[in-house]
Amino acid sequence: MAKWSFLTNHARALLFISTQPDARLRDLAAELDVTERTAYGIVADLTEAGYVFKERDGRRNRYQVQTHVPLPDRRYERPVGDVLALLTGIKAPRARRRA
């Protein structure tokens, strides 16, 4: 039987970033069992879609999940923070809205 996951790599990356905002792309790649290039692409997708805000902190990046952003599927009228809270058991603080 092939290895598969109930959640997509994008969802798993969002979960990882929400609990470890200071993690390196290398750490994310190891967690997802993908290459660093793939991890970079996933973070770029999440950033472009508005789910993650990325800022420089010295030589590293720091990530902040934008918990107020709604899920991409319009059938579900919930912000992504509600899903993260359900999966992690941690109530996500409301992130500041970034332009």
C-alpha positions in Angstrom: 0.0 0.0 0.0 1.3 3.4 -0.9 2.2 6.0 1.8 -0.3 8.8 2.0 -1.5 11.4 4.4 -4.9 12.6 5.3 -3.7 16.2 5.1 -2.0 17.8 2.1 1.6 19.0 2.5 0.3 22.6 2.5 -2.0 21.9 5.4 0.8 20.0 7.2 3.2 22.9 6.6 0.7 25.4 8.0 0.3 23.2 11.1 4.1 23.1 11.5 4.5 26.8 11.0 1.7 27.6 13.5 3.5 25.8 16.3 7.1 26.6 15.2 7.2 30.1 13.6 11.0 30.3 13.9 11.7 27.0 12.2 14.0 26.9 9.2 12.9 25.6 5.8 15.3 22.7 6.4 13.2 21.8 9.5 9.9 22.1 7.6 11.3 19.9 4.8 12.4 17.2 7.2 9.0 17.3 8.9 7.2 16.9 5.6 9.7 14.5 4.2 10.2 16.7 1.1 13.2 18.5 -0.4 14.0 22.1 0.8 13.1 23.3 -2.6 9.6 21.8 -2.3 9.3 23.2 1.2 10.2 26.7 -0.2 7.5 26.3 -2.8 4.9 25.4 -0.3 5.8 28.4 1.9 5.7 30.6 -1.1 2.2 29.3 -2.0 1.0 29.9 1.5 2.5 33.4 1.6 1.1 34.3 -1.8 -2.4 33.1 -0.7 -2.2 35.2 2.4 -2.1 32.4 5.0 1.4 33.1 6.1 3.2 36.3 6.6 7.0 36.1 6.3 9.4 38.6 7.8 13.2 38.7 8.1 14.6 38.4 11.6 18.3 38.9 11.3 19.6 36.2 9.0 16.5 34.1 9.4 12.8 34.3 8.5 10.0 34.3 11.0 6.6 33.2 9.9 3.2 34.1 11.2 0.0 32.3 10.3 -2.8 34.7 9.4 -5.5 32.9 11.4 -8.3 35.2 10.2 -8.0 34.2 6.6 -10.9 32.1 5.4 -10.4 28.6 4.1 -10.0 28.5 0.3 -13.1 26.3 -0.2 -16.1 28.6 0.0 -18.3 25.8 1.3 -16.7 26.2 4.7 -17.2 29.6 6.2 -14.4 29.2 8.8 -11.1 30.9 9.2 -8.0 28.8 8.9 -7.3 29.5 12.6 -10.4 27.4 13.6 -9.0 24.4 11.7 -5.6 24.8 13.2 -7.1 25.0 16.7 -9.1 21.8 16.0 -6.1 19.9 14.8 -3.6 21.1 17.4 -5.9 21.6 20.4 -4.5 25.0 20.8 -6.7 28.1 20.4 -4.9 30.2 17.8 -4.5 33.9 18.7 -6.0 36.2 16.2 -3.2 37.5 14.0 -2.8 41.1 13.1 -4.1 41.7 9.6 -1.3 42.4 7.2 -1.8 44.4 4.0 
